[in-house]
């Protein structure tokens, strides 16, 4: 009998917690705080406007950012005019030498990706922003960039998408 009483109390407690979180707008366990009225999100294609063009960069970044929003929120992805809307462009993609040695050669190179993102929140316009986000990765100059480029781009784009997601819907 006592075991049944504890079980019943734990169910009631769990139900109260669920009700508390659901009554304050949309909340996810990723920390996203989204207005209750918001049902859709649109993420436009991010064209590559950098001086150095990496052909797959735009589609990789755009898809990772879309996946971030659909995977971590309950919002429906729409083509245009979402309740939450994100657009922007890739403004820089470059490889630069770092850690110059005494013989004037680079011990490491740095792959840098910069994006400019614009976020619009139909229900909370005070949270709108336009911000540049930068991510980079240093790798040994002896590494063949072509053999590691896909992995580096994927990692940098994932980090950039997380940065945009956090600024748009994480309200710490």
Secondary structure, DSSP 8 states (H G I E B T S, - for coil): -HHHHHHHHHHHHHHHHHHHHHTSSEE-TT-BEE-TT--EEEE---EE-SSS--TTHHHHHHHHHHHHHHHHS--EE-SS--SEEEEEEEEEEEEEEEEE-TTS-EEEEEEEEEEEEEEEESS-GGG-EEEEEEEEEEEETTS-HHHHHHHHHHHHHHHHHHHHHHHHHB--
